[in-house]
Amino acid sequence: MTEPHPRELHEGDFVTALDGLTHAPDEPPKDLDIHTPAATGVKHPWLQRLIPGIEKLAAGYHLGNYVLTRTDPPEKVWESMPIYVRCGMQALYHGREQAKLLGMARVEELLKSQSIKQGIAFDSPTNALAHIQAFIQTYQIDTSALLEPDITKYRTFNEFFYRRLKPDARPPAHPEDPDVVSSAADCRLTVFQTVDKAKEIWIKGHNFTVPHLLGDEKLAKEFENGEIAVFRLAPADYHRYHSPIAGTVGKSTSIEGAYFTVNPVCVNEDLDVFTKNKRDVTMLSCDRPDGYTVPVAFVQVGAMLVGSIVRTQEEGKKIKRGDELGYFAYGGSTIIALFPPGLVQWDADLLKNSDSAMETIAGEQIGRFIKSSS
């Protein structure tokens, strides 16, 4: 008996698969759920029965990503994606390229409804401890660095997901050096000296432009072809994000959108992930020693199963480099930082890796200001 062809898949298969992987508010962890790594999940009999040919489909795309460390020499680390990302990607790919099972609007509706469902469940105290324990086991979370290491003290799974760290767990590099630019999060990072270079190598969405990303053509002119950093947070990461510069928190704008996965497999295709997804645009003003103020666009991008983006600093607040700016509720997510052209030089190892279309597990310092302009 031959393996069923992918064109035999139906919309109901994806709907049922995603619905089965996520949780209702009263559901405990499952044998196969959103935390299951894709490499394991595609071999699961239940998923094979539900989506015939999923192993063949998975073989045609990545089951994860290689990322590089900042060691000398760099080490390749394999990062397996969760099974829910795999199912979400199949829905996208088959809507676009093959049988056109799902129109783009239907995909958006499906992923949004599952994201809302999962957010409600993970904000519920029911089965919270069981979900936390399962998550820690799946991703091998080190709880020793947590401000509250006793996992029984977290009332909901989401409280654990956007957990705080001890104050000295992530000290900023060279805190007295005003030229250092820091990582915004624990993440996988790509950096490019120009937006054009980022589009050539990494961000392949047909409609990706700075005006589309920021939702403001006038504001976008300040960042035309400037330096760009893309910080991708995987589900296992600490999900609070911090300011890469010292300065002042400016205006924030929320842009409603879709909940596509931000996995590189989709970002590196012609899907407009960053300009279609729900996101908040926060302006930061970096106070330079010579009195010149550098604007920084700090874009917080939601993703599949990300329930919310929560900012924890108010407009007008003075901040130090490394100060917390907010957090994401459950799921993977991304931050994009934009600088006006010619002001920042990214670290050489990060540029080299990014030019090879490889993400790097971010260290604390990622670049330096090189000059001011008037």
C-alpha positions as CSV (number, residue, x, y, z in Angstrom):
1,M,0.0,0.0,0.0
2,T,1.5,3.3,-1.1
3,E,1.7,6.3,1.2
4,P,-1.2,8.8,0.5
5,H,-0.3,11.8,-1.6
6,P,-0.3,15.1,0.3
7,R,-3.1,16.4,-2.0
8,E,-5.5,14.0,-0.2
9,L,-5.3,16.1,2.9
10,H,-8.4,18.1,3.9
11,E,-9.1,21.3,5.7
12,G,-10.7,19.3,8.5
13,D,-7.4,17.4,9.1
14,F,-5.5,20.5,10.0
15,V,-8.4,21.9,12.1
16,T,-8.7,18.7,14.0
17,A,-4.9,18.3,14.4
18,L,-4.3,21.8,15.8
19,D,-7.4,21.5,18.0
20,G,-6.1,18.2,19.3
21,L,-2.6,19.6,20.1
22,T,-3.8,22.7,22.0
23,H,-5.6,22.6,25.3
24,A,-9.0,23.7,26.6
25,P,-8.9,25.4,30.1
26,D,-9.7,22.2,31.9
27,E,-7.4,19.8,29.9
28,P,-4.3,18.3,31.5
29,P,-1.1,17.7,29.4
30,K,-1.5,15.2,26.6
31,D,0.6,12.4,25.2
32,L,0.9,14.5,22.0
33,D,0.5,18.2,22.4
34,I,1.9,21.6,21.6
35,H,5.1,20.9,23.5
36,T,6.0,17.8,21.6
37,P,9.1,18.2,19.4
38,A,8.3,17.8,15.7
39,A,10.8,15.1,15.2
40,T,9.0,13.0,17.7
41,G,5.5,14.1,16.9
42,V,5.4,13.3,13.2
43,K,6.0,9.6,14.2
44,H,3.0,9.5,16.5
45,P,0.3,7.0,15.3
46,W,-2.5,9.5,16.1
47,L,-1.1,12.2,13.9
48,Q,-0.2,9.7,11.2
49,R,-3.8,8.6,11.1
50,L,-5.2,12.1,11.2
51,I,-2.9,13.6,8.5
52,P,-1.9,10.8,6.1
53,G,1.5,11.3,4.7
54,I,2.7,13.8,7.3
55,E,6.1,12.1,7.6
56,K,6.6,12.5,3.8
57,L,5.5,16.1,4.1
58,A,7.8,16.8,7.1
59,A,10.7,15.3,5.2
60,G,10.3,18.0,2.5
61,Y,10.8,20.8,5.0
62,H,12.9,21.3,8.1
63,L,12.0,19.5,11.3
64,G,14.0,22.2,13.1
65,N,16.8,24.6,12.6
66,Y,20.6,24.7,13.2
67,V,21.7,27.7,15.3
68,L,25.3,28.7,16.1
69,T,26.9,29.5,19.4
70,R,29.2,32.5,20.0
71,T,32.1,30.2,20.9
72,D,35.4,30.2,19.0
73,P,35.0,28.3,16.8
74,P,31.1,28.4,16.6
75,E,29.3,25.2,17.4
76,K,26.2,24.1,15.5
77,V,23.3,23.3,17.8
78,W,20.2,21.5,16.5
79,E,16.9,23.1,17.6
80,S,13.9,20.9,17.1
81,M,10.6,22.7,16.5
82,P,7.4,22.0,18.4
83,I,4.8,19.8,16.6
84,Y,2.2,22.6,16.6
85,V,4.6,24.7,14.4
86,R,4.9,21.8,12.0
87,C,1.1,21.6,11.7
88,G,0.7,25.3,11.3
89,M,3.4,25.3,8.6
90,Q,1.7,22.5,6.7
91,A,-1.5,24.5,6.7
92,L,0.3,27.5,5.3
93,Y,2.3,25.5,2.7
94,H,-0.6,23.5,1.4
95,G,-2.8,26.6,1.2
96,R,-0.1,28.3,-0.9
97,E,1.7,25.8,-3.0
98,Q,-0.1,22.6,-3.5
99,A,-3.8,21.7,-3.2
100,K,-4.8,25.1,-1.9
101,L,-6.7,23.4,0.9
102,L,-6.9,26.6,3.0
103,G,-7.1,30.1,1.6
104,M,-4.9,32.6,3.4
105,A,-7.9,34.1,5.2
106,R,-8.9,30.7,6.4
107,V,-5.4,30.0,7.7
108,E,-5.3,33.3,9.6
109,E,-8.7,32.5,11.2
110,L,-7.6,29.0,12.1
111,L,-4.3,30.0,13.8
112,K,-5.9,33.0,15.5
113,S,-8.7,30.8,17.0
114,Q,-6.2,28.3,18.3
115,S,-4.0,31.0,19.7
116,I,-7.0,32.5,21.6
117,K,-8.0,29.0,22.9
118,Q,-4.5,28.3,24.1
119,G,-4.1,31.7,25.8
120,I,-7.3,31.1,27.8
121,A,-6.2,27.7,28.9
122,F,-2.8,28.8,30.0
123,D,-4.3,31.7,31.9
124,S,-6.4,29.3,33.9
125,P,-5.2,27.8,37.3
126,T,-6.6,24.4,36.4
127,N,-3.8,21.9,35.7
128,A,-1.3,24.7,35.8
129,L,1.3,22.8,37.8
130,A,1.0,19.7,35.5
131,H,1.5,21.9,32.4
132,I,4.5,23.6,34.0
133,Q,6.1,20.3,34.9
134,A,5.6,18.9,31.4
135,F,7.1,22.1,29.9
136,I,10.2,22.0,32.1
137,Q,10.7,18.3,31.2
138,T,10.3,18.8,27.5
139,Y,12.6,21.9,27.3
140,Q,14.9,21.0,30.2
141,I,14.4,24.4,31.8
142,D,16.9,25.4,34.5
143,T,14.8,26.8,37.3
144,S,17.8,27.8,39.5
145,A,18.0,31.2,37.8
146,L,14.4,32.1,38.4
147,L,13.4,34.9,40.8
148,E,10.8,32.4,42.1
149,P,12.4,28.9,41.7
150,D,9.4,27.1,43.5
151,I,7.2,26.2,40.6
152,T,4.2,25.5,42.9
153,K,4.1,29.3,43.5
154,Y,3.0,30.0,39.9
155,R,-0.8,30.2,39.7
156,T,-1.1,29.7,36.0
157,F,1.1,28.2,33.2
158,N,1.5,31.7,31.7
159,E,2.8,33.1,34.9
160,F,5.6,30.6,34.6
161,F,6.1,31.2,30.9
162,Y,6.8,34.9,31.4
163,R,8.8,34.1,34.6
164,R,11.2,36.6,36.0
165,L,14.9,35.9,36.5
166,K,17.1,36.9,39.4
167,P,18.4,40.4,39.1
168,D,22.0,39.3,38.4
169,A,21.0,36.5,36.0
170,R,21.5,38.6,32.8
171,P,23.7,41.6,33.6
172,P,24.3,44.0,30.7
173,A,27.7,43.9,29.1
174,H,29.9,46.9,30.0
175,P,27.1,48.9,31.7
176,E,29.0,52.1,31.8
177,D,29.9,52.1,28.0
178,P,27.3,54.1,26.2
179,D,28.3,52.8,22.8
180,V,27.4,49.1,23.5
181,V,24.1,47.8,22.0
182,S,22.7,44.8,23.9
183,S,20.6,41.9,22.9
184,A,16.9,42.5,23.6
185,A,16.2,39.0,24.7
186,D,17.4,35.4,25.2
187,C,17.0,34.4,21.6
188,R,18.3,33.3,18.2
189,L,19.6,36.4,16.5
190,T,20.3,37.6,12.9
191,V,21.7,41.1,12.2
192,F,22.3,43.0,9.0
193,Q,23.9,46.4,8.3
194,T,21.0,47.3,5.9
195,V,17.4,46.3,5.5
196,D,18.1,45.5,1.8
197,K,20.7,42.9,3.0
198,A,18.2,41.4,5.4
199,K,15.7,41.0,2.6
200,E,18.3,39.5,0.3
201,I,19.4,36.8,2.8
202,W,16.8,36.4,5.5
203,I,13.4,38.1,5.3
204,K,11.8,36.8,2.1
205,G,8.3,38.1,2.4
206,H,7.2,39.8,-0.9
207,N,5.7,42.8,0.8
208,F,8.2,43.3,3.6
209,T,9.1,47.0,3.8
210,V,9.9,49.2,6.7
211,P,6.7,51.3,6.2
212,H,4.6,48.0,6.2
213,L,6.4,46.8,9.3
214,L,6.0,50.1,11.3
215,G,2.6,50.9,9.8
216,D,3.7,54.5,9.3
217,E,5.3,55.8,6.1
218,K,6.5,59.0,7.6
219,L,8.2,57.3,10.6
220,A,9.7,54.7,8.3
221,K,11.8,57.4,6.5
222,E,14.1,57.7,9.5
223,F,15.0,54.0,9.2
224,E,15.3,53.8,5.4
225,N,17.8,50.9,4.7
226,G,19.2,51.2,8.3
227,E,20.7,48.6,10.5
228,I,18.3,45.8,11.6
229,A,18.4,43.1,14.2
230,V,15.9,40.2,14.4
231,F,15.6,38.5,17.8
232,R,13.6,35.2,17.6
233,L,12.4,33.7,20.9
234,A,11.7,30.0,20.9
235,P,9.1,28.6,23.3
236,A,11.8,27.5,25.9
237,D,13.3,30.9,26.1
238,Y,12.8,33.4,28.9
239,H,10.1,35.6,27.4
240,R,10.6,39.0,29.0
241,Y,12.4,41.4,26.7
242,H,14.7,44.3,27.5
243,S,16.0,47.6,26.0
244,P,19.1,47.3,23.8
245,I,19.9,50.9,24.6
246,A,19.7,53.5,27.3
247,G,17.3,56.4,26.8
248,T,13.6,57.1,26.9
249,V,10.5,55.0,26.1
250,G,8.4,56.7,23.5
251,K,5.0,56.2,21.9
252,S,3.7,52.6,21.3
253,T,1.3,51.6,18.6
254,S,-0.6,48.3,18.4
255,I,-1.2,46.8,15.0
256,E,-3.7,43.9,14.7
257,G,-2.8,41.0,12.5
258,A,-2.4,37.3,12.0
259,Y,-0.7,34.6,14.1
260,F,1.7,32.9,11.7
261,T,4.7,31.0,13.1
262,V,7.9,33.1,13.1
263,N,10.0,30.0,12.5
264,P,12.8,30.6,10.0
265,V,11.2,28.1,7.6
266,C,8.4,30.6,7.1
267,V,10.4,33.8,7.4
268,N,12.8,32.5,4.7
269,E,9.9,31.9,2.3
270,D,7.7,34.5,0.5
271,L,5.2,34.7,3.4
272,D,4.8,38.2,4.8
273,V,5.1,37.0,8.4
274,F,6.5,40.1,10.1
275,T,4.2,42.5,8.3
276,K,1.1,40.4,8.6
277,N,1.4,39.3,12.2
278,K,0.0,41.1,15.3
279,R,2.7,43.5,16.6
280,D,3.4,46.5,18.8
281,V,5.7,49.2,17.6
282,T,7.5,51.1,20.5
283,M,9.7,54.0,19.8
284,L,12.9,54.4,21.9
285,S,15.1,57.5,22.1
286,C,18.7,56.7,22.7
287,D,20.6,59.6,24.4
288,R,24.1,59.7,23.0
289,P,27.0,61.3,25.0
290,D,27.3,64.2,22.5
291,G,23.7,65.2,23.1
292,Y,22.4,63.7,19.8
293,T,19.3,61.5,20.2
294,V,19.0,58.4,18.1
295,P,15.6,57.0,17.4
296,V,15.2,53.2,17.6
297,A,12.1,51.3,16.4
298,F,11.5,48.4,18.7
299,V,8.9,46.1,17.1
300,Q,7.4,43.3,19.2
301,V,5.9,40.6,16.9
302,G,3.4,38.1,18.1
303,A,3.2,34.6,16.6
304,M,1.3,31.4,16.5
305,L,-0.1,30.7,20.0
306,V,1.2,33.9,21.4
307,G,-1.7,35.1,23.5
308,S,-0.5,38.7,24.2
309,I,2.2,41.3,24.1
310,V,2.5,43.1,27.4
311,R,4.5,46.3,27.8
312,T,5.8,47.0,31.3
313,Q,7.2,50.5,30.8
314,E,5.2,53.6,30.3
315,E,5.8,56.3,27.7
316,G,8.3,58.9,28.9
317,K,10.1,56.5,31.2
318,K,13.9,56.9,31.4
319,I,15.5,53.5,31.0
320,K,19.0,52.0,31.3
321,R,20.3,49.5,28.8
322,G,19.0,46.1,29.9
323,D,15.9,47.4,31.6
324,E,12.8,45.3,31.1
325,L,10.3,46.7,28.5
326,G,7.7,43.9,28.5
327,Y,6.9,40.2,27.9
328,F,5.1,37.8,25.6
329,A,2.6,35.3,26.9
330,Y,2.8,31.7,25.6
331,G,4.5,30.8,22.3
332,G,7.4,31.7,20.2
333,S,7.8,35.3,19.1
334,T,10.1,37.9,17.6
335,I,11.5,41.4,18.2
336,I,12.8,43.5,15.4
337,A,15.0,46.5,16.2
338,L,15.7,49.2,13.6
339,F,18.3,51.9,13.7
340,P,18.9,54.9,11.3
341,P,21.5,54.0,8.7
342,G,25.2,54.4,9.5
343,L,25.0,54.5,13.3
344,V,25.6,51.0,14.5
345,Q,28.2,48.3,13.7
346,W,27.1,44.8,14.5
347,D,29.6,42.4,16.0
348,A,31.7,40.6,13.3
349,D,30.8,37.0,14.3
350,L,27.1,37.8,14.2
351,L,27.4,39.4,10.8
352,K,29.3,36.5,9.5
353,N,26.8,34.0,10.7
354,S,23.8,36.1,9.4
355,D,25.4,36.6,6.0
356,S,25.5,32.7,5.8
357,A,21.7,32.7,6.7
358,M,22.4,31.2,10.2
359,E,21.0,32.4,13.5
360,T,23.2,32.8,16.5
361,I,22.4,32.2,20.1
362,A,22.7,35.8,21.2
363,G,25.3,36.9,23.8
364,E,24.7,40.1,25.7
365,Q,26.6,42.6,23.5
366,I,25.6,42.5,19.8
367,G,27.1,45.7,18.4
368,R,28.3,49.2,19.0
369,F,27.4,52.8,18.0
370,I,30.1,54.1,15.7
371,K,29.2,57.7,15.2
372,S,26.6,60.4,15.6
373,S,25.1,62.7,13.1
374,S,23.5,66.0,13.3
